[in-house]
Amino acid sequence: MLDAEPMRPMSSGTAAPRSQPTREAINFSWLLKLRWGAIVGQIVMIAGVTRLFGVRLPLPALSLVIALEALTNVALLAAGRRGHVAEWWSGSVMVLDTILLTALLHLTGGPNNPFSFLYLVQIALAAVILPARWTWALVLLSLLGSGALFLGTGAQPLDGLSHAEHMTLHLRGMWVAFGVAASFIVYFLMRVRRDLEVRESDLAAARELAVRQERLASLATLAAGAAHELATPLSTIGLVASELDRQLDAGVSARARDDIRLIRDEVARCRAILDGMAAEAGQAAGELLSAVALGELVGEAIARARRAPPVEMALEAIAGERLRLPRRALTQALQSLLENAQDASPPDASVRVVAGREADRLWLDVIDRGAGMSAAVLSRVGEPFFTTKPPGRGMGLGLFLTRTLVESLGGSLELDSTPGRGTRARLLLGPVRAS
């Protein structure tokens, strides 16, 4: 048996969006990953120079600097997981890296080391993720560090080489340094941009959900107000029609009596529509969550839908899986999808309901055999009061209310339609976990 993670019932207010990492947290996270890459690169470079070229380097001192980089990265990673990441964290890390880079360059040739080009990596990254004051401070620190290399000779591991050999090795080192710098900059910027795009997409989805919840609250207020304001005149009309029906003598034509009965029936219909609007617009507010089998939920919705066109159910092995959700609200939402599919399908065609699993979620498809929708219509479906049905057949609220409800429960409603081939509405529910 499976139960869904607890779902919050939809309220008339805005839904709380998921907690999103801040820009500073994203930048700091990828900066630490970049430092791990730099540490690995430094170790590989030192090992390659000493073994392939036989260059003698002060390995104990270099190991100490690299160990300091690794230890600070571990500490910063733990601190970032425990608390809020401030803007100055990234700036301080880049200042430390500039100082450590200066130490590494001093130990491996000083100003003659072609990897002094890596100062530009720090500056380029600072220009992207740090404010102007931090960036300029890092520029100044890099200038001071680079200049300090000229004050002392530092370690000169290439003293035994001729000038031509030294120049050849230096040029090759510059080529490698350029590749390393370009790779680090591109990798870091692409990953930061990708994470920021994901974050912006999530925030946009949260804002859209909030707007839908506000519209839903407005609709609930409007429906309740309309039902309240129209209740009295409709009651009066119904009462007068009833009195007329009783007072009319036998000489009145049957047509007149039929007209009076029609007035009474239409008044009752208007009141039922208004009551339904108020109920549908605010039905999930405060409704408690209850465990219900997926097959049972679909069966209730089918029983409440119209008899024609018929509805075929194919839930297979997952019909018995249980979800915790607002039962009445989701049954109404599924019924709305079924009736939309019935309206779109020919009388002799059936509507199909198919269910399955996607990762830790359950999906439920309602598939019609209708004419489908164009891309322009599909882009607007789900907007309040937008409908393709003829007048009197719908107000364009069913899909809007269904999508708002499902998204408030952590799911989604997806529509896929092709002109001439029908429409598929997919409810994605969950996440689901083993109980």
Secondary structure, DSSP 8 states (H G I E B T S, - for coil): -EEE-------SS---------HHHHHHHHHHHHHHHHHHHHHHHHHHHHHHS-----HHHHHHHHHHHHHHHHHHHHHHHHS---HHHHHHHHHHHHHHHHHHHHHTTGGG-GGGGGHHHHHHHHHHHS-HHHHHHHHHHHHHHHHHTTTS----TTTTS-HHHHHHHHHHHHHHHHHHHHHHHHHHHHHHHHHHHHHHHHHHHHHHHHHHHHHHHHHHHHHHHHHHHHHHHHHHHHHHHHHHHHH--TTS-HHHHHHHHHHHHHHHHHHHHHHHHHHHHHTTTT---EEEEHHHHHHHHHHHS-SSS-EEEE-GGGTT-EEEE-HHHHHHHHHHHHHHHHHHS-TTS-EEEEEEEETTEEEEEEE--S----HHHHHHTTSTT---S-TTS--S-HHHHHHHHHHHTT-EEEEEEETTTEEEEEEEE--EEE-
